[in-house]
Amino acid sequence: MKKLNHTPYFLYLLPVFFYLFGYTTYGQYLSLHEILLSFSIFTLIIIVLQVFTRLLSKRNTHAAFVCLFIMLFFYSFFGILKTGLASHLPFLSSYKIILPAFIVVIISLLQYLKRNENVCIVVFQYCNVLMFVLTFTQIILAAKTIFHVQTESISEISNTSFNTTHEPNIYFILLDEYAGTNSLKQYFHDDNAAFINFLRQKGFYVADTFQSNYSLTAASVNSILNIQYLNLKSLSPLNQYSFYLKSFQQIEHNILTKKFSDFGYQLNNLSIFDLKHTNTKATFSGWKKSAELLHSSLLHNTVKHDLLWKLCVGKYRMNYFYNKYVLHTYHQNNELITSTICIAKEKSRAPQFTYTHLLLPHEPYFTDSLGHLLDMEKKDTIKND
């Protein structure tokens, strides 16, 4: 009992609770290394802050530790707290109110606890007991996640082999949201014949129109790479996050690239999806992967999500942020095209399978019909809501 009064266990348990909470929510989509690295950094930061706080507050360290704990808890779950305030007390959810109010509360609490040592000891002990209870509860919930049996949704395809003496290099180039010749003519009155004729002259087969069983890119790519229709029951509930996270997992461990790897192919991943042993550097701003969702409630990530656009558009616009975030997809498309061409020119001993995923002609549209770069802000393509 004396240790509960003098040792700030709640500081050490905070990162444990935070990552157990995240693992309970996204555990089936997270790999162990995604958690361990960030958990270690979080724990190290807390240890450094604890030592620093003890040096500054040689007296009344109990009060300082309690306030440090509240600050770190606020920082860790800021996004969730802000969302809760926006739902129930929207007038308090503004940054102009919530951040100054929190600072005032922390300073006032620190002064109060310093002047009332008996109360401080009780609060200190309460924080220890509270974090023990919360952490134990999350351990039980995390254990359920670990032992939860997932429904198998991908059917194995029987082994096949190439009959050719020389395996060709294969390029899977996906133009996201490309509608096809007939659709472009019917709905956009655009004749894309020059592009189609160029491909056909090079020996490509090009269909006049395209149809898909799925309206989402993640679903279509999942089906293509696993060479089968999706088992939608295994992907339910079909809300935004669970569907995408489960699809990412199935795409990463897909059948097609595994087969090519077994056939001795070198895999070049220039897509927006991670593939097993070949993680991608490309991103799509509309998606958050499991690790990103896990850290999305942190204060700096919430502020970045809510306020960074102010540095990209309007009177505070800075070209660095405009290019990095607004034109990110435009630059990424060009880099992926350049990398694909370089791979095609290189001579390699092993046959290659290259998957290039271009968010083109995916909206927003960064250029005009002649390829000239547009000012996205002037074209009203950025919404500030």
Buried (B, 14 or more C-beta within 10 A) or exposed (E): EEEBEEEBBBBBBBBBBBBBBBBBBBBBBBEEEBBEEBBEEBBEEBEEBBEEBEEEBEEBBBBBBBBBBBBBBBBBBBBEBBEEBBEEEEEEBEEEEBBEEBEEEBEEBBEEBBEEEEEBBEBBBEBBEBBBEBBEBBEEBBEEBEEEEEEEBBEEEEEEEEEEEEBEBEBBEBEBEBBBBEBBBEEEEEEBEEEBEEEEEEEEEEEEEEEEEBEBBBBBBBBBBBEBEBBEEEBEEEEEBBBBBBBBBBBBBBBBBBBBBEBEBBBBBBBBBBBBEBEBEBBBEEBBBBBEBBBBBBBEBBBEEEEEBBBBBEEEBEEEBBEBBBBBBBEBBEEBBEBBEEBEEEEEEEBBBBBBBBBBBBEBBBEEEEEEEBEBBEEEBBEEE
